[in-house]
Amino acid sequence: VADVGQGQAVVVRTAHHVLLYDAGPRYSHDMDAGQRVVVPLLQSFDARLDRLVLSHRDADHTGGAQSVLAQHPHADVLGSLPSRAALAQRKGYRDCEAGQSWVWDGVLFEVLHPTSAGPSRATSNAWSCVLRVRTASSSLLLSGDIEAREEAELVQRLGASLQTDVLLVPHHGSRTSSTALWLDAVKPRVAWVQAGYRNRFGHPATEVMARYAARNIRVLETARCGAIQWSSAQPDQMICERDKRRRYWHHMSM
């Protein structure tokens, strides 16, 4: 889970393939999370990007996409973007649609939302591409910016099969998402919040975090952790980059 500030970008690696779920925000007219965070992160793995999934059109999810694709031009793109968007015109682009799936190195990737009929609301958040990643022993649910209505629709359609080990908290922990109905169906052991430190939206909302706490779901926030590392081989172990690279003053006891 990359630390991109107020935005979203998650790198998923299998034995021989790499997927990027969202590409983070644009910081200014000449700087974005793609060039500053994601591309260097991929370089540190010596990784070739195979697929970029853009959950929806909002700039905090797509702002770094062009920079990433400039360095990885052979990657294909799967997304929930308007047909007029420049990225949707790219060769190899496909719309996200529930039922799509593929297997890389024994790892199953499944698109759960939106359906071919589209969401019941016309907002960009409602179109978020929800992706589940499953290995033989664990699972991860990447939920974009879906909100309460989309959560309810997914629960109605998929029920208990939504249960997962790790959940990327919908909509950065906004009060519009993470309903009790959703959390009781998904039942994650761990949840990740990608949001900027002291962001102007108040993400994650206090009442939302209370719902996670009431269910004993462990929550990690990039605003506190920095980047987060997780391996399906050790599903109970999470590594916070800021703990891994602590400054000397963080070791001082007062």
C-alpha positions in Angstrom: 0.0 0.0 0.0 1.8 3.1 -1.2 1.9 6.3 0.9 0.6 8.8 -1.6 -1.1 11.3 0.7 -4.8 11.9 0.1 -5.3 9.4 -2.6 -5.1 5.7 -3.4 -2.4 3.4 -4.9 -1.9 -0.3 -4.1 0.7 -2.5 -5.7 -0.1 -6.3 -5.9 2.7 -8.6 -6.8 2.5 -12.3 -7.6 5.5 -14.5 -8.4 5.8 -13.2 -12.0 3.2 -10.4 -12.4 2.5 -6.9 -11.0 -0.8 -5.1 -10.8 -1.4 -1.5 -9.7 -4.7 -0.6 -8.2 -5.1 3.2 -8.7 -2.2 5.6 -9.3 -2.6 8.2 -6.6 -3.3 12.0 -6.9 -1.8 14.8 -8.8 0.0 17.2 -6.4 0.5 20.1 -8.8 0.5 20.9 -12.5 4.0 19.3 -12.9 4.1 16.7 -10.1 2.0 13.6 -9.3 2.1 10.5 -7.2 3.0 8.4 -10.2 6.3 10.0 -10.8 7.1 10.8 -7.1 6.0 7.6 -5.4 4.7 4.8 -7.7 7.3 4.6 -10.4 10.2 4.6 -7.8 8.4 2.0 -5.9 8.1 -0.3 -8.9 11.7 0.4 -9.7 12.7 -0.7 -6.2 11.1 -4.1 -7.0 12.7 -4.2 -10.4 9.1 -4.8 -11.5 7.5 -4.6 -14.9 3.8 -3.5 -14.5 1.4 -5.8 -16.2 -2.0 -4.2 -15.4 -3.2 -0.9 -14.1 -6.7 -0.9 -12.6 -8.2 2.6 -12.2 -11.2 2.2 -9.8 -12.9 5.4 -11.1 -12.2 8.8 -12.6 -11.6 10.9 -9.5 -8.2 12.7 -9.7 -7.0 11.3 -6.3 -7.1 7.8 -7.9 -6.0 8.6 -11.5 -3.7 11.6 -11.1 -0.5 9.6 -11.4 -1.7 7.2 -14.1 -0.1 9.0 -17.1 3.3 9.1 -15.4 3.1 5.4 -14.5 2.1 4.4 -18.1 4.9 6.6 -19.6 7.4 4.3 -17.8 5.3 1.1 -18.3 3.8 1.5 -21.8 3.1 -2.2 -22.3 0.7 -2.4 -19.3 -2.9 -2.8 -20.0 -5.6 -0.7 -18.3 -8.9 -1.9 -16.7 -11.1 0.8 -15.3 -14.4 2.6 -14.6 -13.8 5.7 -16.7 -16.0 7.8 -18.9 -15.6 6.8 -22.6 -14.4 10.4 -23.4 -11.5 10.2 -20.9 -8.0 10.1 -22.4 -7.1 7.0 -20.5 -10.2 5.2 -21.8 -9.1 5.9 -25.4 -5.8 4.1 -24.7 -5.1 1.0 -26.7 -5.7 -2.0 -24.5 -8.2 -0.2 -22.2 -11.2 -2.3 -21.0 -14.1 -1.3 -18.8 -14.4 -3.0 -15.4 -17.4 -5.3 -15.2 -18.4 -7.8 -12.5 -17.6 -11.3 -13.6 -14.2 -10.5 -15.1 -11.4 -12.7 -13.6 -7.9 -13.9 -14.3 -5.3 -16.0 -12.6 -1.7 -15.1 -12.2 0.7 -17.6 -10.6 -2.2 -19.4 -8.8 -3.6 -16.1 -7.5 -7.2 -15.3 -8.5 -8.3 -11.8 -9.4 -12.0 -11.1 -9.6 -14.0 -7.9 -10.4 -17.1 -7.7 -8.2 -18.5 -4.3 -9.2 -19.9 -2.6 -11.2 -22.3 -5.0 -12.9 -23.0 -4.7 -16.7 -26.3 -2.9 -15.7 -24.2 -0.2 -14.0 -24.7 1.1 -10.4 -28.1 2.5 -9.3 -26.5 6.0 -8.9 -24.6 8.0 -11.5 -21.8 9.3 -9.3 -18.2 8.4 -10.1 -17.8 6.8 -6.7 -20.7 4.5 -7.4 -18.8 3.2 -10.5 -15.8 2.2 -8.5 -14.2 -1.0 -9.7 -14.1 -3.4 -6.7 -11.4 -6.1 -7.1 -10.9 -9.2 -4.9 -7.5 -10.9 -4.8 -7.5 -14.5 -3.5 -4.7 -17.0 -2.8 -5.1 -20.5 -1.5 -4.8 -19.2 2.1 -5.9 -15.5 2.2 -7.8 -12.8 0.5 -7.8 -9.0 -0.1 -10.7 -6.7 -1.1 -9.9 -3.5 -2.9 -13.1 -1.3 -2.8 -12.3 2.1 -4.3 -14.7 4.8 -3.3 -17.9 2.8 -3.0 -20.5 4.2 -0.6 -23.4 2.8 1.4 -25.7 2.0 -1.5 -23.0 0.1 -3.4 -22.0 -1.7 -0.3 -25.7 -2.8 0.2 -26.0 -3.9 -3.4 -22.8 -6.0 -3.1 -24.0 -7.6 0.2 -27.4 -8.3 -1.4 -25.8 -9.9 -4.4 -22.8 -11.7 -2.9 -23.7 -12.1 0.8 -21.2 -14.1 3.0 -18.9 -14.8 0.0 -17.7 -11.2 0.5 -15.8 -12.3 3.6 -12.1 -11.4 3.3 -8.9 -11.2 5.4 -7.8 -7.7 4.5 -10.0 -4.8 3.3 -9.0 -1.5 1.7 -11.4 0.8 3.6 -13.9 2.2 1.1 -13.7 5.9 0.3 -10.7 6.6 2.5 -12.8 6.1 5.7 -15.5 8.6 4.7 -18.7 8.6 6.8 -20.5 7.8 3.5 -19.1 4.2 3.6 -18.2 1.3 5.8 -21.7 0.7 7.0 -22.4 -1.9 9.7 -24.1 -4.1 7.1 -21.0 -4.0 5.0 -18.6 -4.8 7.8 -20.7 -7.6 9.1 -20.7 -9.2 5.7 -17.0 -8.7 4.8 -15.7 -9.5 8.3 -12.1 -8.4 7.7 -9.4 -9.1 10.2 -7.4 -6.1 9.1 -8.4 -2.9 7.3 -6.1 -0.3 5.5 -7.0 3.4 5.3 -5.3 5.4 2.6 -5.7 9.1 3.5 -3.5 12.1 3.9 -2.3 13.3 7.3 -4.8 15.9 8.7 -6.6 16.0 5.3 -9.4 18.5 4.8 -12.1 15.9 4.4 -11.6 14.5 7.9 -10.8 11.0 6.6 -11.1 8.6 8.3 -14.3 9.7 10.1 -14.3 9.1 13.9 -17.7 7.3 13.7 -16.4 5.0 10.9 -13.3 4.0 12.9 -15.6 3.3 15.9 -17.5 0.7 13.8 -14.2 -1.0 13.0 -13.1 -0.9 16.6 -16.4 -2.3 17.8 -15.8 -5.4 15.6 -12.2 -5.8 16.7 -10.9 -5.1 13.2 -7.3 -4.0 13.2 -6.9 -0.7 11.3 -3.7 0.6 9.8 -3.6 4.1 8.3 -1.0 5.3 5.8 -1.1 8.7 7.5 0.4 7.1 10.6 2.2 4.1 9.1 3.5 5.4 5.8 3.6 2.6 3.2 2.2 -0.7 4.4 3.6 -4.1 3.4 1.6 -7.3 3.5 2.2 -10.9 2.3 -0.4 -13.5 1.8 2.2 -16.0 3.1 2.1 -14.3 6.4 -1.4 -12.8 6.5 -1.3 -11.7 10.2 1.9 -9.7 9.7 1.9 -6.1 8.6 4.9 -3.9 8.2 4.6 -0.1 8.5 7.4 1.6 6.6 7.7 4.3 9.3 8.4 1.6 11.9 10.9 -0.1 9.6 12.8 3.1 9.0 12.4 4.9 12.3 14.4 8.1 13.0 16.6 8.2 16.0 14.2 10.5 17.9 11.5 7.9 17.5 13.5 5.5 19.7 13.8 7.9 22.6 11.8 7.0 25.7 10.4 10.0 27.6 
